Amino acid sequence: MPSITKIVALAAAGAMTADAFVAPQQASFGVAKPLFSDPKNVADSVERGVSIDQDGKSNVWAIEPKMEVDTKSSEEKTTSTLVAAGGAAAFIALAAGVLLNLPDPDQF
């Protein structure tokens, strides 16, 4: 018959490893609420492009994407293109030099 101390030790070890099979809980930083739960709280809504009118009907409209403005001058574009082309040419020359000077495998 097992002693009481062995049973207690096994129970304690089992309690410590039982957390390995539990899904991790996410920390909540605020109270989450459904988007369309209450049409009276339209001002609290954080989703853009959606609103609810006084009759409770949802209104959805498009939001234009943000436009990116190119700030590089044509000289900077030309310089970066030349640097990229030079780097590619140097890599091709190096690879060709290595591949053309490989030893013949039939000589071994």
C-alpha positions in Angstrom: 0.0 0.0 0.0 1.5 3.4 -1.0 2.3 5.8 1.8 0.4 9.1 2.2 3.5 11.1 1.4 3.9 9.5 -2.0 0.3 10.2 -2.8 0.6 13.8 -1.7 3.8 14.2 -3.7 2.2 12.8 -6.9 -0.9 15.0 -6.4 1.3 18.1 -6.1 3.4 17.1 -9.2 0.2 16.6 -11.1 -1.3 19.9 -10.1 1.9 21.7 -11.3 1.9 20.0 -14.8 -1.9 20.4 -15.3 -1.4 24.0 -16.5 0.5 22.6 -19.6 -2.8 21.5 -21.1 -4.8 24.7 -20.6 -5.1 27.2 -23.4 -3.4 30.5 -22.6 -5.7 33.4 -21.6 -5.3 36.7 -23.4 -4.9 39.8 -21.2 -7.8 42.1 -21.7 -7.0 45.8 -21.8 -10.6 47.0 -21.9 -14.1 45.8 -22.1 -15.0 44.5 -25.5 -18.5 45.0 -26.8 -20.2 43.9 -30.0 -20.0 46.5 -32.9 -23.8 46.7 -33.5 -25.0 45.9 -30.0 -26.6 49.3 -29.2 -27.5 51.8 -31.9 -27.6 54.6 -29.3 -23.8 54.4 -28.8 -22.8 55.3 -32.4 -20.2 57.8 -31.1 -18.4 55.1 -29.2 -17.9 53.0 -32.4 -14.3 52.7 -33.5 -14.9 51.2 -37.0 -14.5 53.7 -39.8 -16.9 53.6 -42.7 -19.9 52.3 -40.7 -22.6 54.1 -38.8 -26.1 53.4 -37.5 -28.8 55.9 -38.0 -31.7 56.7 -35.6 -33.9 53.9 -37.1 -31.2 51.3 -36.3 -30.2 50.7 -39.9 -26.5 50.4 -40.6 -24.9 52.7 -43.2 -21.6 51.6 -44.8 -19.5 53.8 -47.1 -16.2 53.6 -48.7 -13.0 55.1 -47.3 -10.4 56.2 -49.7 -6.9 54.7 -49.2 -4.1 56.8 -48.1 -2.0 58.1 -51.0 1.7 57.9 -50.9 3.8 60.9 -52.1 7.0 60.1 -53.8 9.7 62.3 -52.3 12.7 61.0 -54.2 14.1 63.1 -57.0 14.9 61.7 -60.4 18.6 61.9 -59.6 18.2 59.7 -56.5 16.1 57.2 -58.5 18.8 57.0 -61.2 21.5 56.6 -58.6 19.7 53.8 -56.8 19.0 52.1 -60.1 22.7 52.2 -61.2 23.8 50.9 -57.8 21.4 48.0 -58.1 22.4 47.2 -61.6 26.1 47.3 -60.6 25.5 45.0 -57.7 23.7 42.5 -59.9 26.5 42.7 -62.5 29.2 42.1 -59.8 27.2 39.1 -58.5 26.9 37.6 -62.0 30.6 38.1 -62.7 31.6 36.5 -59.4 29.2 33.5 -59.9 30.4 33.0 -63.4 34.0 33.0 -62.3 33.4 30.4 -59.6 31.2 28.2 -61.8 33.6 28.2 -64.7 36.6 27.3 -62.6 35.1 24.3 -60.8 37.2 21.1 -61.0 36.1 18.3 -63.3 34.3 15.7 -61.2 35.6 12.9 -63.5 39.1 13.5 -62.4 38.5 12.3 -58.8 
